[in-house]
Amino acid sequence: MQLLKLYHNINNQGHAAIQSNNEQIDQHLIGIKKDHRLGLTILTSLPAHVCRNINICLQEFKKLEPAQYYYPATDMHITIIDIIAANTKFYLSPLEKKKYTEVLSQIISTVGTIHWELKGIIISPNAILVKGYYSDNLIKLRNLIRHELPLKGLMLQERYPTNSGHVTIARFTSPLQHPHQILALQEQFEEIALGKFRTASLDLVVHDWYNHNSQLISAISIDN
């Protein structure tokens, strides 16, 4: 119920922004600001069948708004938790990366497989998102990480507490040319089934805001 309410609120905010021509343009994607933001994140990528289903929907959005930024399948992901939110001053020494890997591996090994269902597309003031629903193991994992990292002397610096399981699939890089059609298309896809899958390992990565240049530190198994 919490996720349903969260996604409903995001979609309402997106509709209100677009209907009033106040969609948020990503300045970094259009080159106005050079993006040097990097962060430390645990994420999971999407299986091929889910990416294929998402891309079928994305083609329809591209027909209406070809100038916007659409994530390639290789960059699509679900953020499990931001360990250090992406920022311009990010730096981790090799020793720090090693310690994060060791501690997170210990935490993650206590949690079982995470099951996912991706169902429906919503729109926020600055992006197009896929709704993700997950098993309770993800809640357990996030809470363990938030509790254990500070106890081990490791920084936890979330941009905001991650509660959703969404996938960002497009961002706005210019004012929408067909706002009403975009909203109508989103409504058409609001409950579309995009696939189920399970996550048996998670990636600890250093990556940018869009997961375009991702440095894998460790693939950590959670299957037990």
N, C-alpha and C positions, 0 to 999 in steps of 0.2 A: 504493500500500500504506500509506503514511503517513497519508493521509486516511481510509482504511478503519479503521485502528487508532484514530485520533483520534475519529471519530464513534462507533465501538464503545464506547470508554471513556466518552464523554459519556453515551451511552445507558445504560450500566451504572450510572453514578453517579446518573442520574435515577431509574432503577428502584429502586435501593437507598434513595434519599431518600423516594420516594413510598410504598414498601412499609412504611417505618418511620414514616410520617406526619411526615416532616421536610422536606417541600417548602419552598422559600424564597419568602417573600411579598415582593413589591416594594412597599416602604413609600411610594415616591413616587407610584405609581399610585393608591393609595387615600387620598391626601391627608394622610397623617400627616406627611410632610415635603414642603415646597414645593420643587420641582425647579428650580434655577437653573443646572444644569450645561449648558455648551455646549462644543463642541470643533470642531476643523478636521479634516475627513475627505474622503477620496476614495472615492466609492461609485458603484455602478451600480444603476439601477432595473430592474424586471422587465418584460418584454413582456406584453401583454394576455393571450395564451394561457396563459402560465405562471401569472399571477395568477388566472385563471379556474380552472385546475386545482387550485391551492392552496386557493382558496375553497370548492371542492366538498368537499374534505377537512375544512376548518375548520368547515363547517356540522355535520358529525357530532360534532366536539368540542364545539361550542356546545350541541348538544342535551343532552349529558351535563353540561356545566359552563358554564352561561350566565353565571355571575358573573365569569368570568375576563376578562382583557383580550386582545382579538384585534386584531391589526394590520389597519387598512384597507389595501386594495390600494395606495393612493397612498403609504403609508408603508413598504411592504415594499421591502427593498433588500439588496444584498450589499456589505459593507464591503471595499473593496480594501485600504486601509490607513488607520489613524488617524494623522494627522500630529501633532495635539495632542489627547490624550484629553480627553473632556468633563470639565470641572471647574467649580467655582463662581467661579473667579477669571479665567476666560478673557477675553482681550481682544486684538484685533489692530487696529492702525491701518490706515487705507486704504493707506498706503505698504507696510506689511508684507504685506497681502493682494495687492498688485500684485507684490511680489517673489516671493511663493510661487507666484502664477499663472505668472509668467515662467519661473521655474526648473522647475516641475513640467511646464509645457508642453514645454520642451526635453527633459526626461527621457522623458515619455510619447510624444513623437514618434518615439522610436527603437524603440518596441515595436509589434509588429503586433497585429492583432485577437485578442481573447481569446474562446475558445469555451467554452461552459458546458453542463453537463447537470445538471439538478436531478432527483434520484431518491431518494425515501424520506423518511420523517419519523421523527425521534427525539425523545426527551424528556430534558431536563436537570433538575437539581434546582429550577430556577426558570422554565423556559420550554419551549415546544415549537418545534422547529427543523426546517427542511428541509435535507437534505444536498445540498451543491453540489460538483460536480467540475469542474475547469477545465484548460485547456491550459497548457503550460509558459510561455507568454508572461506569465502572471500572476506566476509565480515570478521571472522575469527582472525584471519591473517593480518588484516589491516590493524586491528586492535592490538595484536601481539607486537607488531612492528612499532606502533606508537608507544607502547609501554616499554619494550625492551631496549630499543636503541639508546635512549637517554641513559638508561642504567648501565650501558656498556661504554658510556662516554662518547657516543657518536651523535653528530648533529642530525636532527630531523627538522626540516624546514619546508613544510608543505606550503604551496601557494594558497591553498584553502583545503580544508579536510575533504578528501575524495570520498564521495558516497555513491556516485553513479557508476555505471559500467558502459558508458557510451563510446561510440566511435565517431570522431569528427571526420567528415568525408569531403567537405568543401568549406572555403572561407571567402568572404566578400572582398574583392579587390577594387571594385568600382560600384557606383550607384546602380541598383537593379533597373534594367530596362523594361522588364515585364513583371512588376511586383505582384499584380493580382493573379497572373497565370502561375507564378512560382508558388504562391500560397495555395492555389487550387491543386497544383501538382503534389505539394506536400500533404495536403489533406487526403488525396487519393492514395498515398503511400503510408498513411499514418499507422496502419496496423499490418502492413505487409510482412509476411514471414520471410526472414532472410537466412535462417539456418541455426542449427544447434551444434554444439561441439563441446569438448572437454579440454581442459588445460592441465597437462601433467608436468609442465616445467615452465618457469618464468625467466625472463631476460632482465638482468641488471645491466643498464646501459647509461652511458653519457650521451645525451642527444640534444638536438636543438628543439625549438618550439614546435616544429612541424614533423619531427622524426625523420627528416630528410637525410641528415648526416648523422648516423647513429654508430657509436662505438660500443660494441659488445664487451662488457667486462666479464660476465659469467652467465651461462645458462644453468639455472638452478632447478633441480628436480624436486617436485612436490608429490610425486606419485608414491603412495604407500598404502 
